[in-house]
């Protein structure tokens, strides 16, 4: 059986967990949490990084920091994981769902402006498959309407947007706030896990407070205040050091992991590009590829269903996602902005192929052959 | 240096983490999560147990399940950790703070009824130091006023309430809902971590949905529905399997851990009980002792400050907590129910002594001697 995904130990995960226990601290915000955060800030240029227990939790922090309250509108793509919208629903936002491009699941930047009203407070963009949204267009819209941009970069670690002047910026470092995932299916993993990134400095102090259950504990430990107490809303957003120690071992190996994933991604692309029955991912010129995901686009739902079945007959597990959120049981009756046909198209036709560090060349070859012979 | 707390590996924690990775699943709700939950349900009689990333998150689930909305009032003791109140603030509740007993930090059951209004929806009780609140009185009040009881059992694993008829029930299994913590300072640990317990069956289905990001994924995996989608509010409340695997190793050793802690607790009690300068914990006849914490009550703030200093001179770290929540920067202006003098007394006078599995007899003896010679 070739699974769709397989988590992988780089080698030092459990050693670092033992180190954390031996140092006497395994609750949140310990040495490994700080090492990970420092690495992310230094490597990708985030002004501040805070690890969280999940990307959902990082998005909830974004919703609180963006001061989303009852009646505020937040624009979110429909073709995304439920958390991209859910985190804002917890702050009682009205979600306004946006459509994808025709040839790319990312939010269609040309369709955002028509959804903006005087109640709009933020735009959540999702860098699907780690491929950048059209950030220059989106930044322009946000600036014009004074909106907060939240990058749902769940899949976008180690991926970049290239500005027209040639400068490159890491995804998650461009909007006011960003959120990453270290869920087991991601490039860098801790089972469940996430990270908030802050690029607008005015949010940093409050983020630390919200992260530590509404207390100013971080300031206390830096010696900036004499005692700490309850000063704001918040939650226990910070992960156990057990999670951070695991993540640190993964981060030490980010280069070999990324190299291997890109090799797998490129082989899929090379060997499937002449298959006329399917479409392949389109990478816009402003985007880099972090090899988070390899997907194909089938002709229609029937085609995809049959291909999944054929792959399963060969003991290969390929999976689809997402169900358009605007049609979900929870949101259908609240969504009043008409059909989102591109989102529905990807819901029906997109198929994700196995892509993980320990996928062998022979396994990958067999997957490619089943698809090309279908 | 004798630390206040020291986390401890029972032996199989990292082995089980490796097992989880090898099985191919380290995201939430995997084999170890289910083993832990089953153990808790079987051992303590919870109708349903769901692991969470923290006790705060379990309390947030309680707030959502209790349908707390803007304007609802929730009664919470003031002498508690911020999360006991914060989780309900996230649902926009008005917190009504209650006082402790004179001789016991638990909520004074005789003072609850005067705080109830027609807006009151729930009572949060905290079993401080794992010692039961007066549950029969509290159950009677809740029934009379049709209120939901939420047991903040953060410190109360393996502790019981003894009813007048002699029956014993585990803490966290008595109210409608309960919340536990596996923070590094607790008896059973995973660094950060928690658990929701559900004793009123009408909450079980919705709890599973809220736990899995508002989706009916759990029902899907049990084959009860054909596909899963977004049906409710929620969050990513479930922990990584890395956390659950660690916790499982701890749970396998709960008996030796509890035995050792009780031995330490009893030695403190025996050797400090004749010290006339301090008061010791009072365990009501309806409560058992899970040896979560050993605390002493100093005469006043000055006495406690000097004792902490003296202990520090002997390289012993003893700590105090909590700051009365009704006086916090966040809540002081909202609290209109007068002075809570017992809460303030414990804030000033309670001192926690080191209590952890690997505390040696010689170390404990030195702590006792410093206190008795002071």
Interface residues (C-beta under 8 A of the other chain):
Chain A: X3 X5 X6 X7 X8 X9 X13 X14 X17 X18 X20 X21 X24 X25 X26 X27 X28 X53 X54 X55 X56 X57 X60 X70 X82 X83 X85 X86 X87 X89 X90 X183 X184 X185 X189 X190 X191 X192 X193 X213 X214 X215 X227 X229 X230 X231 X232 X233 X234 X235 X236 X238 X239 X240 X241 X242 X243 X246 X323 X325 X328 X329 X330 X331
Chain B: X3 X5 X6 X7 X8 X9 X13 X14 X17 X18 X20 X21 X24 X25 X26 X27 X28 X53 X54 X55 X56 X57 X60 X70 X82 X83 X85 X86 X87 X89 X90 X183 X184 X185 X189 X190 X191 X192 X193 X213 X214 X215 X227 X229 X230 X231 X232 X233 X234 X235 X236 X238 X239 X240 X241 X242 X243 X246 X323 X325 X328 X329 X330 X331
